[in-house]
Amino acid sequence: MSGASPHHASGDDQRPVATISVDLDGAATHLQGYGQEHSSADGLLATAIPRLLQLLDETGIRATAFVVAGDQPPATLLRSLAERHEIAAHSVTHPMPFAQLSAPELAREVGGAREILEDRVGLPVVGFRAPNWDTGPAVWQALAEARYGYDASLLPTPWQIAIRAVLAVGARSFRPLTAMRPIPAGWNRVPHLLATDAGSIWQFPVPTSRTIRFPVYHTVRFRLSQTRFDRIVAELSRRGEPFGYAFHAIDLIAMSDRGIPSALRRHPGMDMDLDAKLALLRSSIRTVAEHFRSVPYVERLPESRRHAADG
């Protein structure tokens, strides 16, 4: 494994590069993480995606959307996303734990998601994000075998144990702690190339602060002050480090929305009204956009490869 990272843009914009990404998990997927079944019609994505499109238009951001292929978001909305933004895979059924699946199961979840999404949008699917950041060598092998270009799942922080504990409390079960590995599959904080028996893929890790490795994505943002968040983003930009900012479709949803299961009230941010919730997400994205040149992950691959060759 060798480390490499694109630090600055070419041309006039000398800011480091970043990617805004969204995981399009439906209500059933979130409830599965909390150990609950949800059999009724799932309208979360049908409500969230139009708000997502509007938010990205308002902020001028082109993003990467990680789609659970089995959730089948409305086809017209998925095509609208694909017209301007990258569509990437987030597995077929979002099973948890993920990295501990057998090789045939991983092949179905990884390869199957790519086939389904490419058929739906008519465009190549190059990237993948594992459910609940649960990645590792077996996942990377499956991704390389399925001809993916990158994974965006590594969470290189000792805080992963605490994150798993929060999930366990929400699920009222210790399964998230015992079923998923308590430590990261790697510690490299910057984009890097991963070697597997089936070939190499790029890893775009979840960003962390430099000192205490505090993870930086929107679920954690609900616990960070604006000042602290601004400081972390500005510091990483000054150091020229590539960045990524991830959120979920549920971050565009409030309990007042029609058809949202009451059990989702426990999810971070669901105690906020819709206007306040959207304002927080909008301001967070704009903070990133002020300090970084924002492009979808797939557009970072050529620059990453050039820097790896130069290194």
Secondary structure, 3 states (H helix, E strand, C coil): CEECCCCCCCCCCCCCEEEEEEEECCHHHHHHHCCCCCCCCCCHHHHHHHHHHHHHHHHCCCCEEEECHHHCCCHHHHHHHHHHCEEEECCCCCCCCCCCCCHHHHHHHHHHHHHHHHHHHCCCCCEECCHHHCCCHHHHHHHHHCCCCEECCCCCCCCHHHHHHHHHHHHCCCHHHHHCCCCCCCCCCCCEEEEECCEEEEECCCCECCCCCCECCHHHHCCCCHHHHHHHHHHHHHCCCCEEEEEEHHHHCCCCCCCCCHHHHHCCCCCCCHHHHHHHHHHHHHHHHHHCEECCHHHHHHHHHHHHHHC
